[in-house]
Amino acid sequence: MTGRRIAVLKGGRSFERQVSLVSGGRVEDALARAGHDVTGIDVGADLVDRLRAADPEVVFVALHGRDGEDGTVQELLEALGLAYTGPRPAACALSSDKVLAKHLMQDAGIPTPDFLAFGESTFKDLGASGALPQIGDRLHFPVVVKPARGGSALGVRFAATPEEVPGALIAALSYDDRVLVERFVRGRELAVSILGGEALPVVEAIPSAEDFYDFEARYTIGRTRFVCPAGLDHGVAAEAQRLALRVVDLLGLQSCARVDLLLDADGALWVLEANAIPGMTETSLLPQAADAAGLDFDDLITRMLADARDPRSR
């Protein structure tokens, strides 16, 4: 597989731009070490021109958030007839919308914390603020308020009381025009990565001081301790992997994904969300899970490249 022309898409215009630049840079280095002809592309208005100039055999998508994980760039690559890594447009669109994904999980009987969803327009045009007092009746406090789309815990806030809800909503709405209000489940933060339809070892993220695995805890080296394989009973680990596989089958993310879960004090597992394009930074969970499964970072990237699919072959 050596000597292929590979374009790596990174950066872009989402709130997760900086994370994507780091992920993309590490991917570029790994591909170069494997002997490929690599072109890194910071995605912008000249993307089509730069792709045509690079003439890649495969496009490695290392974008996070808007445009990269919501199916937008995947639809463009399909239109250009270019092979690319990661899920297809529909799977990206489904998984990137936390509200839609949680509705689908609930309908499929997959345990996920109860939630409510609000759009910015419902506050402006439908008087949704009048429904806020019912949040406590339905979900009970505390709750977690998060943007419906986007990752890296950006815009996520706790609301321990009804008085804290408006501020949390404003913070989340600064990242997206829809918000998710979710029942807070206190427990252990787990992640199951999927590669080629197989579940990798479970990773546990243990923040050093924070109650929440937030942006700083995710990407600041030393702020979080990662345990992989997680120190779980075999049955619990197997159930976490089984749930993750159910989620990726439901959303169409079999090629590569990461599913985030919580293990509560009663031993129950709860699925929070699925990520279509997991991070590739030094503290990202997919590379750690792959390493525990015997794949170093270069092997992981080679495996993901091998799983790239060409839309022209369908």
C-alpha positions in Angstrom: 0.0 0.0 0.0 3.1 2.2 0.0 3.4 5.2 -2.3 -0.2 6.2 -2.6 -1.3 9.8 -2.9 -3.2 10.7 0.2 -4.9 14.0 1.1 -5.5 14.6 4.8 -8.4 17.0 5.5 -8.0 18.9 8.8 -8.8 22.2 10.5 -11.8 23.7 8.8 -14.2 26.2 10.4 -15.7 24.4 13.3 -15.2 25.1 17.0 -13.0 22.0 17.1 -10.6 23.4 14.5 -7.5 23.3 16.7 -8.2 19.7 17.8 -8.6 18.7 14.1 -5.3 20.4 13.2 -3.5 18.3 15.8 -5.3 15.1 14.7 -4.6 15.8 11.1 -0.9 16.6 11.7 -0.4 13.3 13.5 -2.2 11.4 10.7 0.0 13.1 8.1 3.2 12.1 10.0 2.0 8.5 10.3 1.2 8.3 6.6 4.5 9.8 5.6 6.3 7.3 7.8 4.5 4.5 5.9 5.9 5.9 2.6 2.8 7.7 1.2 2.8 10.9 -0.7 0.8 13.1 1.7 -0.8 16.5 1.2 -2.3 18.2 4.2 -5.3 20.4 3.4 -6.7 22.9 5.9 -10.3 22.9 4.7 -11.7 26.2 3.4 -13.4 27.7 0.4 -10.6 26.4 -1.9 -11.1 22.8 -1.0 -12.2 21.5 -4.4 -9.4 23.3 -6.2 -6.8 21.9 -3.7 -8.2 18.4 -4.0 -8.0 18.6 -7.8 -4.4 19.8 -7.6 -3.4 17.0 -5.1 -5.3 14.4 -7.2 -5.4 11.9 -4.2 -6.1 8.3 -4.5 -7.7 8.4 -1.0 -8.8 11.3 1.2 -8.2 10.8 5.0 -10.8 12.8 6.8 -9.5 14.2 10.1 -12.0 16.9 10.5 -14.1 17.3 13.7 -17.4 19.0 14.2 -19.1 21.2 11.6 -18.7 20.1 8.0 -16.4 17.3 8.9 -18.5 15.0 11.1 -22.0 16.0 9.9 -21.8 14.5 6.4 -21.1 17.8 4.6 -17.5 17.0 3.4 -18.4 13.4 2.8 -21.2 14.4 0.4 -18.7 16.6 -1.4 -16.2 13.8 -1.7 -18.9 11.5 -3.0 -19.8 14.1 -5.7 -16.1 14.3 -6.7 -15.9 10.5 -6.8 -13.0 10.3 -4.3 -12.4 7.4 -1.9 -12.3 8.6 1.7 -12.0 7.2 5.2 -14.7 7.0 7.8 -18.5 6.7 7.6 -20.8 7.7 4.8 -22.8 10.9 4.8 -26.0 9.5 6.3 -24.2 7.9 9.2 -22.3 11.1 9.9 -25.5 13.2 9.8 -27.3 10.9 12.2 -24.5 10.6 14.7 -23.6 14.2 14.7 -27.1 15.2 15.8 -27.2 14.2 19.4 -30.9 14.7 19.7 -31.8 12.6 16.7 -29.3 9.9 17.7 -30.7 9.7 21.2 -34.3 9.5 19.8 -33.1 6.5 17.7 -31.4 4.9 20.6 -34.4 5.3 22.8 -36.6 3.8 20.1 -34.2 0.9 19.8 -34.2 0.2 23.5 -30.6 1.3 24.0 -30.2 2.8 27.5 -29.5 6.5 27.2 -30.2 9.2 29.9 -33.6 10.8 29.5 -33.6 14.2 27.8 -35.4 17.2 26.4 -34.5 19.2 23.3 -35.0 22.8 22.4 -34.3 24.8 19.3 -33.4 28.5 19.3 -36.5 29.2 17.2 -38.7 27.6 19.8 -37.7 30.2 22.3 -38.1 33.1 19.9 -41.3 31.9 18.1 -43.0 29.4 20.3 -42.5 30.6 23.8 -40.4 27.6 24.9 -39.1 29.5 28.0 -42.5 28.8 29.5 -41.7 25.1 29.5 -38.4 25.4 31.4 -40.0 24.9 34.8 -41.0 21.5 33.7 -37.4 20.4 33.2 -37.0 19.5 36.9 -40.3 17.6 36.9 -39.2 15.5 33.9 -35.5 15.0 34.4 -34.8 16.1 38.0 -31.7 18.2 38.8 -28.9 18.3 38.2 -29.0 18.3 34.4 -26.4 18.6 31.6 -27.0 21.2 28.9 -25.1 20.7 25.7 -25.2 21.8 22.0 -27.1 19.3 19.8 -24.1 19.1 17.5 -20.4 19.3 18.0 -18.0 17.5 20.3 -15.0 17.9 22.6 -17.4 18.9 25.4 -17.5 22.4 24.0 -20.5 24.4 25.2 -21.5 21.8 27.8 -22.7 23.1 31.1 -24.1 21.7 34.4 -27.3 23.1 35.8 -27.8 22.1 39.5 -30.9 24.2 40.0 -33.7 25.7 37.8 -32.0 29.1 38.2 -28.9 27.8 36.4 -30.7 26.6 33.4 -31.1 29.9 31.4 -27.3 30.6 31.6 -26.5 27.0 30.6 -28.9 27.3 27.6 -27.3 30.5 26.5 -23.8 28.9 26.7 -24.9 25.9 24.6 -26.8 28.0 22.1 -23.6 29.9 21.4 -22.3 26.7 19.7 -25.5 25.5 18.0 -29.1 26.6 17.4 -30.4 23.5 19.1 -29.7 22.3 22.6 -30.0 19.0 24.5 -31.0 19.0 28.2 -30.1 15.6 29.6 -30.5 14.0 33.0 -27.1 13.9 34.7 -25.9 10.4 35.5 -23.0 10.4 37.9 -20.6 7.5 37.1 -17.4 6.3 35.5 -16.6 7.8 32.1 -16.1 5.0 29.5 -15.5 4.8 25.8 -15.6 2.0 23.4 -13.9 2.5 20.0 -15.0 0.5 17.0 -12.7 -0.4 14.1 -13.8 -2.4 11.1 -16.9 -3.5 12.9 -15.0 -4.8 16.0 -15.1 -3.4 19.5 -11.7 -2.4 20.9 -10.8 -2.6 24.6 -12.8 -0.2 26.9 -11.1 3.0 28.0 -11.9 4.8 31.2 -11.2 8.5 31.5 -10.5 9.6 35.1 -10.3 13.5 35.4 -7.8 14.6 38.0 -10.1 17.1 39.8 -13.1 17.9 37.6 -16.5 16.4 38.1 -16.8 16.5 34.3 -14.6 15.3 31.5 -14.5 18.7 29.8 -12.5 20.2 27.0 -9.5 21.0 29.1 -9.5 17.6 30.7 -9.7 15.9 27.3 -6.8 17.7 25.7 -4.4 18.9 28.4 -1.8 16.2 29.0 -1.8 15.3 32.7 -5.3 16.6 33.5 -6.9 13.1 33.0 -5.7 9.6 33.8 -6.6 7.0 31.2 -7.0 3.4 32.0 -7.1 0.9 29.1 -8.3 -1.8 29.3 -10.5 -0.2 32.0 -10.6 -1.9 35.3 -14.1 -3.5 34.9 -15.5 -6.9 35.5 -15.4 -9.0 32.4 -19.2 -9.0 32.1 -19.4 -5.2 32.4 -16.7 -4.6 29.8 -18.4 -7.1 27.4 -21.7 -5.4 27.9 -20.2 -2.0 27.2 -18.7 -3.4 23.9 -22.0 -5.0 23.0 -23.9 -1.7 23.5 -21.4 0.2 21.5 -21.8 -2.3 18.6 -25.5 -1.9 18.8 -25.1 1.8 18.5 -22.8 1.8 15.6 -25.0 -0.7 13.8 -28.0 1.5 14.4 -26.3 4.6 13.1 -24.2 3.0 10.3 -20.8 3.7 11.9 -19.3 0.3 11.5 -16.0 1.4 9.8 -14.7 3.5 12.7 -16.3 5.3 15.6 -16.2 5.9 19.3 -19.1 5.4 21.6 -19.1 7.3 25.0 -20.9 5.6 28.0 -21.3 6.1 31.7 -21.3 3.3 34.3 -23.4 4.4 37.3 -23.1 3.3 40.9 -25.7 0.6 40.5 -23.7 -1.0 37.7 -26.0 0.2 34.9 -24.5 1.4 31.6 -25.8 4.5 29.8 -24.9 5.5 26.2 -24.2 9.2 25.8 -23.3 9.6 22.2 -21.4 8.3 19.2 -18.5 10.0 17.4 -18.1 9.4 13.7 -14.6 10.7 13.4 -12.7 10.1 16.7 -9.8 12.3 17.6 -6.2 11.4 16.9 -4.4 13.6 19.4 -2.0 12.3 22.0 -4.8 12.1 24.6 -7.5 10.8 22.3 -9.2 7.5 23.2 -9.3 5.6 19.9 -5.5 5.5 19.6 -5.2 4.3 23.2 -7.8 1.6 22.6 -6.0 0.5 19.5 -2.7 0.3 21.3 -4.2 -1.9 24.0 -5.4 -4.2 21.1 -1.9 -4.4 19.7 -2.1 -1.7 17.1 0.3 1.2 17.4 -0.6 4.6 16.0 1.0 4.0 12.6 -0.8 0.6 12.4 -4.1 2.2 13.3 -3.8 4.8 10.5 -2.8 2.1 8.0 -5.8 0.1 9.0 -8.2 3.0 8.7 -6.7 3.8 5.3 -7.3 0.2 4.1 -10.9 0.5 5.1 -11.5 3.6 2.9 -14.3 3.0 0.4 -14.5 4.4 -3.1 -18.0 5.8 -4.0 -17.4 4.9 -7.6 -17.3 1.1 -6.7 -20.8 1.0 -5.3 
